[in-house]
Amino acid sequence: MKPHRIAALWLCLLVIRAGDAQTSLPPAANEVTNALVEGQPIEKRAPEKSDDKPEFPEQTRAPYRASAHFKVSTLIDNLPAPWSLAFLPDGKILLTERLPGRMRIFDPKGGALSSVTGVTDLANPGAKDVGLLDVVLDPQFPVNHRIFFTFFDFVNGTNSNTYVVRARLDEAGAALRDVKVIFRAQPAMPSKRLGGKTGGRIAIGPDGSLFVTIGDRSDSPPWDVAQRLDNDLGKIIHITAEGAPATDNPFIGRPGALPEIWALGTRSQEGLAFDPKTGKLWEIEHGPRGGDELNIIDKGRNYGWPVAVHGIDYPGTAIGEGVTHKAGMEEPVYYWDPVIAPSGLAFYSAGLFPQWRGSIFVGGLRAMMLDRLTIVNDKVVAEEPLLTGLHARIRDVRVGPDGAVYVLTDSGTGTVSPDTPPTSKLLKLTPE
């Protein structure tokens, strides 16, 4: 396969709610095929926000740069709605599935896929089901076998709160032990109108503390919860492994502010990772119509939503004052307009693909691609769409201990029946 010669197939965004990545996406009635031209942006459509302009040259529409040839191996081809994966020390892979809420262990050597027990017991009384989101291993996992994961449950037929869980993984018994919910986002949101944008990505800091994204849960027109410090919605929170607010959090002691908040003004964040080179924390989030963002998350900073936005509301109207910049609010490192609906974020620093060192991989749900961004001095200097020929939504991307890139596709539905068999996949990218 030679991905740099494949045309990038992009979806036309009309008034589809690109920020709600957890709704299913039917086959596009209209597709735009853009020929990839070296040195030119991969996106040639007009922005949704017609008066949008970047604040600096590298902020959007980076030039296309071809890179390495690779081959794609399918490890699993029948997952219902996967959300995340983590690599176990023995070579097995831990998988989460949003619907049905399930955790499974995959053995690449024999292809065995076993379910982990102890997940469904997490649901609150009255909840229909549990939806699993991210999963990460404790840095001391070989010793303590501890994992952290996030989930939401269904109350009154829709998504409710976002939770963080600590547990011990019993691999031999394929079970969770000593399971404890260590954090509950405030407030719970059982309304059907506010059913999406749960957030739920986890990144573990050098000291073992957890940074977790909590989505703003808003609809159209957006509300202002992401700008308020009395709730966790639209925030990056920072907690200890026990679930307490980290002691270095910026708003501890401020009247009316929740002590777990690390940063504010974010929307629907589905990627969070530390740059292994610089130690900086990076995040991606969905915009509405236009304005998907890539951010560097710093302590106490405000990232603008819904005040300063590189996009418009779903009906086509301006959001707030219609500005893209506001004093005291951070600009994104990079943004996409029209959207790609980003999900999954991974830095590449391994040796298997030397050409990819210094890259960030971002999954694209709406764009149906794996987007590779070349980063130099915290700026995006090149962009390369990969896996466009699969015509598949990319839910998560991780770099394995072997240096290969692992990708989860998402068919967009967790419904499984004889008429609609599961079609999501776990893929592995290795040199051609």
Disulfide bonds with the S-S distance in Angstrom:
none
